[in-house]
Amino acid sequence: MKTAALGFQHVLAMYAGAILVPLIVGDALGLTSEQLTYLVAIDILMCGVATILQVVNNRFFGIGLPVVLGCTFTAVGPMIAIGGQYGISAIYGAIIVTGIVVVLISGFFGSLVRFFPPVVTGTVVTIIGITLIPVAINNLGGGQGASDFGSIANISLGFGTLLFIILLYRFATGFLRSISILIGLIVGTAVAMFMGKVNFSAVAEASYFHMVEPFYFGTPTFEWSAILTMILVAIVSLVESTGVYFALGDITERKLTEKDLSKGYRAEGIAIFLGGVFNAFQYTAFSQNVGLIQMTGVKTRKVIFVAGGMLIALGFVPKIAALTTIIPTAVLGGAMVAMFGMVISQGIKMLSSVISDSPENSMIIACSVGMGLGVTVVPELFAQLPSSIQILTSNGIVAGSVTAIALNIVFHMLPTRKTRTVLKEQKAS
């Protein structure tokens, strides 16, 4: 009973993050309530599968630490952009290829990390967060194109939800504070219900049990720019997961080897591939559950196994998934402002430790964020270029990320005149 309670606590800690991604992406892509219910349900189920893949420890995959996996927020902006340009089938084609790529590079990803130092990953996360804010603000107003967009009712619900989350985050402590977004969504929906803005028809129509269905949204299609975008997202997620692995290794007093890391990356690659096949999402290690482990002091993998099993069980019950789809758009928008702002905050936090290291880092950040935001605002800038080049310029996240990687190589990896002189002197001596 105690293990079950601890496992359920982990489910609660990650639940808001797990359901918000399909709700946001599904809403942006204009899915029906039935499709949205399936998307939420399959995502919850795949979070459980991904978690168990990572918690096990065999010769081929699984880092064997008490780590919980969930869909990465870093993928939200790219998925919305890909879906809007190429359709939902291109999203899942890109995710499938990304999963295969992650599995293939898992054995030597450690040596690739040098191309993705904090100045690059922090810039990418910041750009992604910035591109998400317009989505949040549109939802806060009731959703782009809504007949009552910007109405007093929608504005009140959106900002009221945001204010409640801020106050709860300010005055609550411990576990209550860690699930402030989830509580904010529940309270905001309850208020909206009294205002007559909640429709329960999706819950009434949803069944109590369903089987998962591969390629639910149709046969995947493959677009190079979409694939490149999702691979970049996966690499950033792997870098973030590496930090989670080492944090958990420290908590559990286990020294991680290169082989352990490779198995961890491989488990994430398999989870991403399965996410594409079953029309879910890309998965990454959730840091909020690390905080919960620190808070409770319970480090056993058994608890995480139980949490993963609970997520899988919940994923087979569309009735529960449908409950999340009744959240009004304005309430969701209020929570999104806080969550997407936290993505930007995380990016700034990653950059704060490196921006003062050298003026070169400032230039990398300035040009990359400028390029990413510029292409997002003016996407037709590169419309006259050949399609092969537009793979790198088709959206702001790719353009900004490629700029950051290229400038990092130019400023920090290519030998300078001073370096060449020192090498010559060393060779002469």
C-alpha positions in Angstrom: 0.0 0.0 0.0 2.8 2.4 0.9 4.6 1.6 -2.4 1.4 2.3 -4.4 0.9 5.6 -2.6 4.4 6.7 -3.4 4.0 5.6 -7.0 0.8 7.5 -7.3 2.5 10.6 -5.9 5.0 10.4 -8.8 2.1 10.1 -11.2 0.6 13.3 -9.8 3.9 15.1 -10.0 4.3 14.5 -13.7 0.6 14.3 -14.7 0.2 18.0 -15.6 3.2 17.9 -17.8 2.1 14.7 -19.4 -1.4 15.8 -20.3 -0.6 19.4 -21.3 1.5 18.5 -24.3 -1.2 16.5 -26.1 -3.9 19.1 -25.1 -1.8 22.0 -26.5 -0.7 20.2 -29.6 -4.1 18.7 -30.3 -5.8 22.0 -29.8 -3.4 23.8 -32.1 -3.9 21.2 -34.8 -7.7 21.4 -34.6 -8.3 17.8 -33.5 -11.8 16.6 -32.7 -12.7 15.8 -29.1 -12.5 12.1 -29.9 -9.1 12.4 -31.4 -7.9 14.6 -28.5 -9.1 12.0 -26.0 -7.1 9.3 -27.9 -4.0 11.6 -28.0 -4.2 12.2 -24.2 -4.8 8.5 -23.4 -2.0 7.1 -25.6 0.4 9.7 -24.3 -0.3 8.7 -20.7 0.1 5.0 -21.6 3.4 5.7 -23.5 4.8 7.7 -20.6 4.3 4.5 -18.5 6.0 2.4 -21.2 8.9 4.8 -21.6 9.4 4.9 -17.9 9.5 1.2 -17.5 11.9 0.9 -20.5 14.3 3.2 -18.7 13.9 1.8 -15.2 14.8 -1.8 -16.2 18.5 -2.6 -16.5 19.5 -5.2 -19.1 22.3 -5.6 -21.5 20.7 -3.5 -24.3 18.7 -0.6 -22.8 17.6 1.0 -19.5 19.8 3.0 -17.2 18.3 1.3 -14.1 17.7 4.4 -12.1 14.4 5.7 -10.5 13.7 8.0 -13.4 10.3 9.0 -14.8 9.9 9.7 -18.5 7.4 12.1 -20.0 6.7 14.0 -23.2 9.2 16.8 -23.6 7.8 20.4 -23.7 10.7 21.2 -26.0 8.8 19.4 -28.8 5.6 21.4 -28.5 6.6 24.3 -30.7 8.2 22.2 -33.4 5.3 19.8 -33.5 2.8 22.6 -33.9 4.9 24.2 -36.7 5.4 20.9 -38.5 1.7 20.0 -38.2 0.6 23.4 -39.5 3.0 23.2 -42.5 2.9 19.5 -43.5 0.1 17.9 -41.5 0.0 15.6 -38.5 1.4 12.6 -40.5 4.7 14.5 -40.9 5.0 14.9 -37.1 4.9 11.1 -36.6 7.1 10.4 -39.6 9.7 12.7 -38.0 9.4 11.2 -34.6 9.8 7.6 -35.9 13.0 8.6 -37.8 14.2 10.5 -34.7 13.8 7.4 -32.5 15.9 5.3 -34.9 18.6 8.0 -35.0 18.7 8.2 -31.2 19.1 4.5 -31.0 21.9 4.5 -33.6 23.9 7.3 -31.9 23.3 6.1 -28.4 26.6 4.3 -28.3 28.7 7.3 -29.0 26.5 10.2 -28.1 28.8 11.1 -25.2 31.4 12.2 -27.8 28.9 14.3 -29.6 28.0 16.3 -26.5 30.9 18.7 -27.1 28.9 20.1 -30.0 26.0 20.9 -27.6 27.5 22.8 -24.7 25.2 24.9 -22.4 25.6 28.0 -24.7 24.0 25.9 -27.6 21.4 23.9 -25.6 20.4 27.0 -23.5 19.9 29.0 -26.7 17.8 26.3 -28.3 15.6 26.0 -25.2 15.2 29.8 -25.0 14.2 30.0 -28.7 11.6 27.2 -28.3 10.2 28.9 -25.2 9.9 32.3 -27.0 8.1 30.7 -30.0 5.6 29.1 -27.7 4.4 32.3 -25.9 2.1 33.4 -28.8 0.3 30.0 -28.6 -0.3 30.6 -24.8 -1.6 34.1 -25.3 -4.0 33.1 -28.1 -5.4 30.3 -25.9 -5.7 32.7 -22.9 -8.0 34.8 -25.1 -10.1 31.8 -25.9 -8.3 30.3 -28.9 -7.3 31.8 -32.2 -10.4 32.3 -34.4 -12.9 31.8 -31.5 -16.1 33.8 -31.7 -15.6 35.1 -28.1 -11.9 35.7 -28.4 -10.7 38.2 -25.9 -14.1 38.3 -24.1 -14.2 39.4 -20.4 -15.1 35.8 -19.4 -12.1 34.3 -21.2 -9.7 37.0 -20.0 -11.0 36.5 -16.4 -10.6 32.7 -16.6 -7.2 32.9 -18.2 -5.6 35.5 -15.9 -7.5 34.1 -12.9 -6.0 30.7 -13.5 -2.5 32.2 -13.9 -2.9 34.3 -10.7 -4.1 31.2 -8.7 -1.0 29.3 -9.9 1.3 32.1 -9.0 -0.2 32.5 -5.5 -0.1 28.7 -4.9 3.5 28.6 -6.1 4.4 31.5 -3.8 2.7 30.3 -0.6 2.6 26.5 -0.9 5.6 24.3 -0.1 6.8 20.8 -0.9 4.7 18.5 -3.0 1.7 20.9 -3.1 3.9 23.5 -4.8 5.2 20.9 -7.3 1.7 20.2 -8.6 0.6 23.9 -8.6 -0.1 23.8 -12.4 -2.3 20.7 -12.0 -4.3 22.2 -9.1 -4.6 25.5 -11.1 -6.1 23.7 -14.0 -8.6 21.9 -11.8 -9.7 25.1 -10.0 -9.9 27.1 -13.2 -12.1 24.4 -14.8 -14.3 24.3 -11.7 -14.9 28.1 -11.9 -15.5 27.8 -15.7 -18.1 25.1 -15.0 -20.1 27.5 -12.8 -19.8 30.0 -15.7 -21.3 27.5 -18.1 -18.2 27.2 -20.2 -17.5 23.4 -19.6 -18.8 20.8 -22.0 -19.0 17.3 -20.6 -20.1 15.6 -23.8 -16.6 14.3 -24.6 -16.6 12.5 -21.2 -20.1 11.1 -21.8 -19.2 9.8 -25.2 -15.8 8.3 -24.2 -15.6 4.5 -23.5 -14.3 3.0 -20.4 -11.7 0.9 -22.2 -10.0 0.9 -25.6 -7.1 -0.8 -27.3 -4.1 1.2 -28.6 -3.9 1.5 -32.3 -0.7 1.9 -34.3 -0.8 4.8 -36.8 -4.1 6.0 -35.4 -3.8 9.3 -37.3 -2.8 7.7 -40.6 0.3 6.6 -42.5 3.3 8.7 -41.5 5.0 10.9 -44.0 8.6 12.1 -44.1 9.7 15.6 -44.6 13.4 16.5 -44.2 13.0 19.8 -42.4 10.5 18.1 -40.0 12.9 15.3 -39.3 15.9 17.6 -38.8 13.8 19.7 -36.4 12.7 16.7 -34.2 16.3 15.3 -34.2 17.5 18.6 -32.8 14.8 18.5 -30.2 15.8 15.0 -29.3 19.5 15.9 -28.9 18.6 18.8 -26.6 16.4 16.4 -24.6 19.3 13.9 -24.4 21.6 16.5 -23.0 19.0 17.5 -20.4 18.4 13.8 -19.6 22.1 13.3 -19.0 21.9 15.9 -16.2 19.0 14.0 -14.7 20.9 10.7 -14.9 23.9 12.2 -13.1 21.6 13.8 -10.5 19.9 10.5 -9.8 23.2 8.7 -9.8 24.4 11.1 -7.1 21.2 10.6 -5.1 21.3 6.8 -5.3 25.1 6.8 -4.7 25.8 5.0 -8.0 28.6 5.9 -10.3 27.4 5.9 -13.9 29.6 4.5 -16.6 29.6 5.3 -20.3 27.8 2.0 -20.9 25.1 3.0 -18.5 24.6 6.3 -20.3 24.4 4.5 -23.7 21.7 2.2 -22.4 19.8 5.2 -21.0 20.0 7.0 -24.4 19.0 3.8 -26.2 15.9 3.4 -24.0 14.9 7.0 -24.8 15.3 6.2 -28.5 13.1 3.2 -28.3 10.5 5.2 -26.4 10.6 7.9 -29.1 10.2 5.3 -31.9 7.2 3.7 -30.1 5.8 7.2 -29.6 5.9 7.8 -33.3 4.3 4.4 -34.1 1.5 4.8 -31.7 1.0 8.5 -32.4 2.2 9.9 -29.1 5.3 12.1 -28.5 9.0 12.3 -27.9 10.1 11.4 -24.4 12.7 12.6 -22.0 13.6 12.3 -18.3 11.4 14.4 -16.0 13.3 16.5 -13.6 10.3 17.3 -11.4 10.3 13.7 -10.2 13.9 14.0 -9.2 12.9 16.7 -6.8 10.2 14.4 -5.4 12.7 11.7 -4.8 14.9 14.2 -3.0 12.0 15.4 -0.9 10.7 11.9 0.1 14.1 10.2 0.3 12.6 7.1 -1.3 15.1 6.0 -4.0 13.9 2.5 -4.9 13.1 1.6 -8.5 10.1 -0.4 -7.3 8.1 2.8 -6.7 8.8 4.0 -10.3 7.8 0.6 -11.7 4.5 1.0 -9.9 4.1 4.6 -11.2 4.8 3.3 -14.8 2.2 0.6 -14.3 -0.4 3.1 -13.1 0.3 5.3 -16.2 -0.2 2.3 -18.5 -3.4 1.3 -16.8 -4.8 4.9 -17.0 -3.9 5.0 -20.7 -6.4 2.2 -21.4 -9.3 4.2 -19.9 -10.4 6.9 -22.4 -13.0 8.1 -19.8 -10.2 9.5 -17.6 -8.4 11.0 -20.6 -11.6 12.7 -21.7 -11.8 14.4 -18.4 -8.7 16.4 -19.3 -10.2 17.5 -22.6 -13.0 19.5 -21.0 -10.5 22.1 -19.7 -11.6 25.4 -21.3 -9.1 26.9 -23.7 -8.7 30.1 -21.7 -7.9 28.1 -18.5 -5.3 26.1 -20.4 -3.9 29.3 -21.8 -3.4 30.8 -18.3 -1.5 27.7 -17.2 0.5 27.7 -20.5 1.8 31.3 -19.9 3.4 30.0 -16.7 4.7 26.7 -18.2 6.1 28.2 -21.4 7.6 31.1 -19.4 9.3 28.4 -17.3 10.8 27.0 -20.5 12.3 30.4 -21.3 13.4 30.7 -17.7 15.2 27.3 -18.0 16.9 28.4 -21.1 18.1 31.7 -19.4 19.2 29.7 -16.4 21.4 27.5 -18.7 22.8 30.6 -20.4 23.4 32.5 -17.2 26.4 30.3 -16.3 28.1 30.8 -19.7 27.1 34.2 -21.0 29.8 36.0 -18.9 32.5 33.4 -19.7 33.4 35.2 -23.0 32.2 37.8 -25.4 32.0 35.1 -28.0 29.2 33.4 -26.1 27.3 36.7 -26.0 27.6 36.9 -29.8 26.5 33.2 -30.3 23.4 33.8 -28.1 22.5 37.2 -29.7 22.7 36.0 -33.3 21.0 32.7 -32.7 18.1 34.0 -30.7 17.8 36.9 -33.2 17.7 34.5 -36.2 15.3 32.1 -34.5 12.9 34.8 -33.5 13.3 36.7 -36.8 12.5 33.6 -39.0 9.5 32.8 -36.7 8.0 36.3 -37.2 9.0 36.6 -40.9 8.9 33.0 -42.2 8.8 34.1 -45.9 12.3 35.6 -45.6 13.9 32.6 -47.3 11.1 31.7 -49.6 13.2 32.3 -52.7 16.0 30.0 -51.7 16.3 26.4 -53.1 14.2 23.8 -51.2 17.4 22.0 -50.1 18.5 25.0 -48.2 15.0 25.8 -46.9 15.4 22.6 -44.8 17.5 24.7 -42.5 15.5 27.9 -42.7 11.9 26.7 -42.8 11.2 27.5 -39.2 12.8 29.6 -36.5 13.7 26.8 -34.1 15.9 25.0 -36.8 17.4 28.3 -38.1 18.3 29.4 -34.5 19.6 26.0 -33.5 21.8 25.6 -36.6 23.1 29.2 -36.1 24.0 28.4 -32.5 25.8 25.1 -33.5 27.7 26.7 -36.3 28.8 29.8 -34.3 29.9 27.6 -31.4 32.1 25.7 -33.8 33.5 28.9 -35.3 34.2 30.6 -32.0 35.2 27.7 -29.8 36.2 24.7 -31.9 38.1 26.0 -34.8 41.8 26.8 -34.0 42.5 30.5 -33.8 45.7 32.2 -34.9 46.9 32.3 -31.3 46.2 28.5 -31.0 48.1 27.7 -34.2 51.1 29.8 -33.0 51.2 27.9 -29.7 50.9 24.6 -31.4 53.8 25.5 -33.7 56.0 26.6 -30.8 55.2 23.3 -29.0 56.1 21.3 -32.1 59.4 23.2 -32.6 60.4 22.6 -29.0 
